[in-house]
């Protein structure tokens, strides 16, 4: 029997029915006021029917002025009656298959796009080093504003708990606000929120404590944490391991190991603004297909908290190897769930390998991708592929089924048009 089918009991006492999770992916399907839509209900009902033991939503923002993209759900205070009902309908759809469903709570910080907020708040006035002018110069948060944001994480967690979700994941990875606090490149503060690692981790740890106080001991509280930023002088693996130890002491139920930022998008396999800064982690599993198993394996020797890895895993035997070696306790699936929403059920029924449509989507011939002067084209190539997956999510929200025959250029056009329309409706 595959290890994937084994239940997992979390420290809070909740049990996941199997070891497969639908990892968080941004959906862009909220109403213009940030409330959950019927499309989100249809999407998560489809995924709930697909057999995963756990579904984790995409970014649900705790501040309407700091969205990760157009179409994010927002819970930035105690919800009114209409939003409570919309959240409850979403939760009911997301759990109808008997699985757990957790809401990913986030704040984009300086990674808020300029059309949403040209002067976003962040730990320090450190602009993203990305060409194109998509992100504005951030304004440093005051200590009082940071404490307010800590409270917002707790308020949002309570709201989704009351709606019927079974847990939350606090997003502290991929360069969003809590990840920015952790990074010495983004956080140049000299007060209690910056400087040594214990101060840079304070915003995350205080947020986790506030959430736990609000939701109680029996509700799942997880954290998504970068294994590293992969930038010279940034948040390194040794820092990540120490933060993970502190999170374990706080009683979190699961840590998802990820990595990278917009400046160094390691998770997406894209080239960042500088060469990847390798980390001092034994490369025992580099031949495996999972991006972050080495980091989880290195953490496992130091931690007892359940760990989750997402990214790259497509073969069932490789997933079983990760679980049997105890490198991780939960396998996260992201892109496969965009084209095969019942991928978990198929794996549990014996499917050997999940599809890899990205191999057929690339715009740039593989033989030319090593040329440095093609960096811009490679970036367009990568983001076009990402838009294709976004449009598969949109298709499932609209019809209940993906559209794998859709062209990359068409998907990109549709996604950009939808974002523009959403922003206009938001401003109306």
N, C-alpha and C positions, 0 to 999 in steps of 0.2 A: 504494500500500500504506500502511496506517495505521502511524504511528510507534509505536503501541501494541505492535505485533508485533516490534519491534526488540529483540534481546538487549542486555543491559547488563553489561559486565565491571566488577567492583568493584575498588577498590585492593588488596584481599587476593588477588585473582586469581580469585575465584569469579564465575560468570556467571549472571545471572538470565535465564531464557529469553524473557521479555517484560517490558514496562514496567508491568504491572498488578499491584498488591499488594492482598491482603485486609488492611486495616489492623486494628490491635488493637481488639478489643471485648471487654469483660468478659463471661465466659460463665456463671459461677456454677454450674458442673456438676461440680466436684470432689467426691470422697468427703468425709465429715465429718473424716477425718484429713488432708485436704489432698492426697491422692494423685489422679492422673488417673483418670477413670472411663471405663467403656465408652461412655457418652454422648459424652464428649469425643473418643474415637476415631471414633465414627460421624460426629460433626459435622465433624471435620477431614478425614476421608476424603471426605465429601461435598464440602467446599470444595476439596480437592486435585483431585478429579475435574472441578472447575468451570473450570479453565484459567488461573488466576492464576499469574504467574511467581514470586510470593512470597506466603506466608502468614505473618502475624505474630500470635502468640497474644495473648490478653488477659493481664491482670496475673498473673504468677507471682511470688508473694511470697517474699522472702528472710527473713521473720520471721513466724512463725505468729501472733504477738500483734498484728500490724499489717496486717490484711487490708483491702482496699478494699471488699469486700462478702462476704457469706456465699457460700461455694462457690468461693473462689479456690484454685487449686493453690498448694502451698507447697513450696519447696525451700530449707530454712533450715539446711542442713548436708549433709555427705556422706550421700546417701540409702542406706537399707538395701536388701537384696536385692529385697524386694517392690516398693518404690518405683522402683528401677532398672528392673525389668521393666515396670512400668506406664508409666514415662516412655518406654521403648523402644517399647512398643506404640503410644503416642500419636504418637511421632516417625515410626514406620513408616506409620501411617495418613495423617499430615500431609504426607508426601513421596511417596506412592504414584503421584502423577500426574507425577512428574519435576520438580516445582517445588522451590524453596527453602522452608524453614520455619524461622522464627526465633522464639525464646522472648522475650517481653517481661518483663524483670526489674524488679521494683518493690518499694517499701516505702511504705505509705500515710502514715506519720507522723501528723500531727495530723488528717488526714482519715480516720482509723480511726473507725468508728461506735462509739458508746458501748456497745451490747450486746456488741461484740467486745472492747473495751478502754476502760474509762472514763477512764484516765489514760495516753494514748499518749505515746510519746517524739517529740520534735520539736527543731528547732534552739533554739527559745526558748519560754517560757511565754506563747504568744500564741494564744488561743482563736479558732477560726473564728467569724467574725461572721455566723452563720446562725441565725435563730430556730428554736425548736422543741426544743432540748436534745438533738439527735441526736449531738453531738460534745462530748466532755469537755475539761477544761482539760489541755493537754499539759504534760509534764515535760521540762525541757531535757536533752538528751543531754550526757554528759560527753565529753571529748576521747577517752578510751579507748573509750567505746561507739561513737563515730563511726568510729574506726579498725577496730573489730570489724565494723561494718556494711560498710565498704569490702571487708573480707575475705570477707564473706558474698556480696556480688555476684560475686566471683571464684569462690568455691566452687560457687555455683549455676550459673554459666556453664560450669564444667568438667563438672558433672553432666549438663547437657542436651547438651553436646557429645558426651559418652560415650554418651548415649542415642540419638544419631543425628540430632539437629537440626543444621541447617547454619549457624546464627548466633544471635546474641542482640541484642535492642534494650534498652538501658538507658533506663528511663523517667525523664526529667527535665522533665516537663511536667505541666500540669493540676493543679498544686498538691500533688502527692505529695512525698515527703520530699526528694528531690534538688532539686525545683523550689522547695520551701520554703527550702532553703539559699540558692538564688539570689535570692530575693525579700527586699529590705530591709524589707518589711512583716511578713514572717514570721520573719526572721532578725535579731535584735537583739544578737547575740553581739559581744564585743569581743576575742575571742581569734583564733587563726589561721584559724578557720572562719567568721568574720563580719567586718563592716565594709566595706572596699573590695571591689570586684567580684572581684579576684583571690583574695581570701580566701573570699568567698561561693561561688565556683566550685570551690573546692578539693575539696569532698566528691565532686562529679561527676567532676572530672578524675582524682582519685586512684582512684575506682572504675573508670573506664575503663582506667587504666593497670594496675590489678590484674587486671582481666578479661583484658586483652591478654597479660599475662605468663602467665596460667594457660592460655589456650586456644591460644596461638601465633599466628604471622603469617598463617596460611592460613584462619582461621575468621572469618566475618563478624562485626564488632562495629559496631553502629549505635547512635544516640542519638535519642530523641524529645525535642525542645526547644521550649519556648514561644517564639514570635516576640515575645510580650509577655504580661503578665498582664492588661492592659487595666484596671488599677486605678491611681488617682492615687498616686504615690510608690512604685509597685511595680517589678517587673522590666520594663524598657522595651526597645524594639526595639534601641536602640543597645547596650544590655547584651547582648542576645541575639546580635547580630552579632559582638561581641568574643568571647563564649563559643564561638560557632561557629568563629571563627578558631583558638582554642586547641584545639578538638576536631579540627580539620583537622590541626593540627601533631601531635596525638597519633596520627594515622593511622586515624581512624574511617572506616568504609566507606560510611556513608550517614547523613545527618541528616534526620529527618522534622520538618517545620515545622508546629507546631500553635499553640495559644494558649488562655488562659483558665484559671480555677480553679473550685472549687466556689462561691466568693464571686462570681465573674464568669464564668459558664459560656458563654463566647463560642462555643465549638465547637458547643454544642447549640442556639444561637439563643435562649437564655433570658435574661430580665432579671436582672441581678445586684443586689447590695445598694446599688449606687450607679451613676450614669451611666457608660457605657463611656468610659475614657480613651483618646482617639484617639492614634495614633502618627504620627511624622513620616516617613511613607512615601508616595512619590508614588502617587497613585491612578490609575495607568495602566490598571488592569484591574478597577476596581470594578464595571464592568458585567458582568464575567464571573461565572460561577456559583461559582467556587472561593473558599472563605473566605480562604485564606492565600497565594494566588498572588502578590499584591503584595509580601508579605514575602520570599517565596522569590526573586522577581525582583530585589528590592533586594539580597539576599544574593549572588545569582549573580555580580554584578559584582565581588564581593570574594573569592569562594571558587571552588575547583575541585572540592571534594568533592561526590559525588552528593547531590542533594536530592530529597525526597519530599514531596508535598502531599496532604492528605486533607481532605475535607469539602465537600459541595455539588456536586461534579462529577457530572453525569448525561449530558451530551451527548458523543458521540464526537468531534465536530468541535472542541468546546472542549478536550477532553483532548489531541487532536492539536496544537492551537494552543499549549497549555502546553509540550508536548514539543518542537515545532519551534522555538519561540522560546527554548528552553533555559532557561525560567524554572524548570523542574524536570525531573528525570530519571525519576521514578517517580510514577505516579498511584495514590493509595490510595483504595480503595472500602471503605465500612463498611456503612451501612444498606442499600444495594442488595443486598449479599450475604446479608442476612437474609431477603429475600423472593425473590431470584433467585440461588441459590447458584452457578449457572453463568453469571453475568453476564459474567465475563471472556471466556469462550468465545464468548458471543453477540456481544460487542463486536468481538472479533477476526474473527468471521464476518460483520460488517457491520451489526449492530444500531445504529440511529442514536441512541437515547436509552433510558436506564434508567428504570424506574418510580419514582414519587414517592408512595408510599402515605400518607406523613405529611400530605399535603394533604387527605386524606379522614378523618383520624383526630382532628382537633382537636375538643375539647369546647366551646370558646368561639367564638362567631360572630366572624368576622374583623372585622366592622364595629365591634365593641366592644373590640378588643384595645388600642386607643390610650388607653383610660381608665385613669388611674393607680390608681384604687381597685379595679380588677380585677387588680392585681398578684398577689395570692394565688391567684386563680383561674387566671391565666396560668401561674403556677408549677405548679399542679396539672395543668393542661393539658399543659405540657411534659413533666413527669415521667410522666404517664400514657402519653404517646406513647413515652417511653423504655422503660417497662415493656412496652409492646406489642412493641417490637423485641427486648427480652430474652426474651420468651416465644416469639418466632419462633426464636431460637437454641436455646431449650429444646426446642422441637418438633423441630428438625432433629437434636438430640442424641438424642431419644427415638425418632424414626421415620425420620430421614433426609430429611424434607421439611418445609418451613415450613407454616404454617396461616394464610394471608392473610385468611381469612374470620372470624378470631377478633375478638371485640369488645374495645374498649379497657378497659372496666370489668372484664371477665372476665380479661383478661391481667394487669391490675394485681392483682386478687385472687389469682390463681394465683402470681404472683411473690412477693407478700408472704407467702403461706402457705408456699411452698417455702423462703424464707429463714428463717422461724420454725422450721420442722421441721429444717432443717439445723443451726441454732444449738443446738436441743435435743439433736440427735444428737451434736453436737460436745462438748457439756458432759457427756453421759452416760458 
